Amino acid sequence: MKIILASASPRRKELLEKAGLNISVKPSKITEGPNTCTSVEHYCLSLALSKAENIASTQGNAIIIAADTIVVLNNKIFGKPKNIRDAQAILSALNGTKHFVFTAIAVINTKENRKIVDIEKSTIFTRKLSSPQILMLSKKNHDKAGAYAIQEKSDMFIRRIEGDFYNVVGLPINNLRKILLEFNIKMGTLKQRH
C-alpha cells in the first residue's frame, strides 16, 4: 500500500524519510480560509482532515498523511507570512512571548475508508529581539508558520520549547507513529531535540 504525503513541505517529507517511510508527495489543493471554528484546535484539525480528504478522493489503495501547523498567541492564529512585512509583524507580535504551536495530523486509509485525526501542542518561549534582528529574521522564513524555523541553528528567536520538537518543525513524529500503527504501518524513531 502506497503512502502519500499530502503536503509540499520539504521538512515533513524529510522527517518521514528519516523515520524510514517510503513516501510519494501529492500536495493538497486546499486553501486555508478564515477561522470559523469554535477553537484553534478544531480549526487546525479541520484543515488537516480537509487536506487528507482532498488527496484521498483520488486514491484507491493508499495511506494519506496530512498535517497543518499553526502558531497561536492569545487565541490569535499566526500562519505563514504573506511577505517580508507580514513576517516582521508576526515576529514582532511573538517577540519575547510564551506562545503555542499546534500541529494536527490526519491519516486516511482509502482502502478501508478509515480516518484518524489527532493534534499535538508545544509551548514556545522566544527571546526578545531588536528591530534589526527581527528584520533580518523576517527575510528568511516565509514558508513557515509563525515566520521562524526552530530546526535552524542560526535561528536565534527560540529560547526554549516544552513538548515535541518535531511538532514545532511541522510533524509530531511520535504521535504519527502511534496513528500509523493503527494501520499496521511501522516507522522508525527520531531523536528528540530541544
C-alpha positions in Angstrom: 0.0 0.0 0.0 1.5 3.3 -1.0 1.9 6.1 1.5 1.2 9.6 0.2 2.2 12.9 2.0 -0.5 15.5 1.2 1.9 18.4 1.7 4.6 20.3 -0.2 6.6 20.8 2.9 10.2 19.6 2.4 10.6 19.3 6.2 7.7 16.9 6.5 9.0 14.8 3.6 12.5 14.7 5.1 11.2 13.7 8.6 9.1 10.8 7.2 12.0 9.6 5.1 14.4 9.8 8.1 11.8 7.7 10.0 12.1 5.0 7.3 8.9 5.6 5.3 8.9 5.3 1.5 6.5 8.0 0.5 5.3 9.9 -2.5 4.2 13.6 -2.4 0.9 15.0 -3.7 0.3 18.4 -2.2 -3.3 19.2 -1.3 -5.1 21.9 -3.2 -7.0 23.1 -0.1 -6.7 26.8 0.5 -6.8 28.0 4.1 -9.7 30.3 4.7 -10.7 32.4 7.8 -11.2 30.6 11.1 -14.9 29.9 11.5 -14.3 27.1 14.1 -15.1 27.1 17.8 -11.5 26.7 18.8 -8.0 27.0 17.3 -7.6 23.2 17.8 -10.7 22.5 15.9 -9.6 24.8 13.1 -6.2 23.1 12.8 -7.8 19.6 12.9 -10.4 20.5 10.2 -7.6 21.9 7.9 -5.5 18.7 8.2 -8.5 16.5 7.6 -9.6 18.6 4.6 -6.1 18.3 3.1 -6.1 14.5 3.6 -9.6 14.1 2.2 -8.7 16.2 -0.9 -6.0 13.7 -1.9 -7.8 10.6 -0.6 -10.6 11.3 -3.0 -8.3 10.5 -6.0 -6.5 7.4 -4.5 -8.0 3.9 -4.3 -5.4 1.9 -2.2 -3.3 4.3 -0.2 -2.4 5.8 3.2 -2.7 9.5 3.1 -0.9 11.6 5.6 -1.7 15.3 6.0 -0.8 17.9 8.6 -1.5 21.5 9.5 0.7 23.6 11.8 -0.5 26.9 13.4 1.2 29.3 15.8 -1.2 30.7 18.5 -0.7 33.7 20.8 -3.7 34.9 22.9 -6.1 32.8 20.8 -4.9 34.6 17.6 -3.6 32.3 14.8 -0.4 33.1 13.0 0.1 31.2 9.8 2.7 31.6 7.1 3.6 35.2 6.3 2.4 36.7 3.0 5.6 38.7 2.5 8.5 40.3 4.5 6.4 43.0 6.0 3.9 40.4 7.2 6.8 38.3 8.6 8.0 41.4 10.5 4.6 41.9 12.0 4.2 38.3 13.1 7.7 38.2 14.6 7.1 41.5 16.4 3.9 40.1 17.9 5.6 36.8 19.0 8.8 38.7 20.2 9.6 37.8 23.8 6.5 35.8 24.4 5.2 32.4 25.5 3.0 31.0 22.8 1.9 27.7 21.4 2.4 25.6 18.3 -0.3 23.1 17.3 0.1 20.5 14.6 -2.9 18.4 13.6 -2.4 15.1 11.8 -4.9 13.4 9.6 -4.3 9.9 8.3 -6.7 8.2 5.9 -6.6 4.5 4.7 -8.5 4.8 1.4 -9.0 1.1 1.0 -10.8 0.7 4.4 -12.2 4.3 4.4 -10.7 4.7 7.9 -9.7 8.2 9.2 -7.7 9.1 12.3 -7.1 12.7 13.4 -5.1 14.0 16.3 -3.4 17.1 17.5 -0.2 17.9 19.3 0.6 21.1 21.3 4.0 22.6 22.2 4.9 25.7 24.2 7.4 28.1 22.8 9.4 30.8 24.7 11.0 33.4 22.5 13.9 35.7 23.1 13.3 39.5 22.9 15.0 40.6 19.7 15.8 44.1 18.4 14.1 45.6 15.4 17.1 45.0 13.2 17.2 41.3 14.3 13.5 40.9 13.5 14.0 42.5 10.1 16.9 40.1 9.4 14.9 37.1 10.5 11.8 38.2 8.6 13.7 37.8 5.3 14.4 34.1 5.9 11.2 32.1 6.8 8.3 33.0 4.5 7.2 29.4 4.1 6.9 28.6 7.8 4.0 29.2 10.3 5.0 32.0 12.7 7.9 33.1 10.4 10.5 31.2 12.3 12.4 27.9 12.0 13.2 26.1 15.1 15.2 23.5 13.2 17.8 26.0 12.0 20.7 26.5 14.4 21.1 30.1 13.1 17.6 31.0 14.2 18.1 32.9 17.4 14.4 33.5 18.1 13.6 30.4 20.1 14.8 30.4 23.8 13.1 27.2 24.9 10.4 24.7 24.0 8.2 22.5 26.1 6.8 19.5 24.2 7.7 17.7 20.9 10.4 19.4 19.0 9.2 17.8 15.7 5.7 19.2 16.4 7.2 22.7 16.1 9.0 21.7 12.9 5.6 20.6 11.5 5.1 16.9 12.1 4.9 15.3 15.6 6.6 12.0 14.7 5.8 10.2 17.9 2.1 10.9 17.6 2.2 9.9 13.9 3.9 6.7 14.7 1.0 5.7 17.1 -1.5 6.5 14.4 0.3 4.6 11.7 0.5 1.5 14.0 -3.4 1.5 13.9 -3.0 0.8 10.2 -0.2 -1.8 10.7 2.5 0.5 9.4 5.7 0.8 11.3 8.1 3.7 11.2 11.4 4.4 13.0 12.0 6.8 15.8 13.8 10.1 15.6 15.8 11.5 18.5 14.1 14.4 20.2 15.9 17.7 20.1 15.4 20.8 22.4 
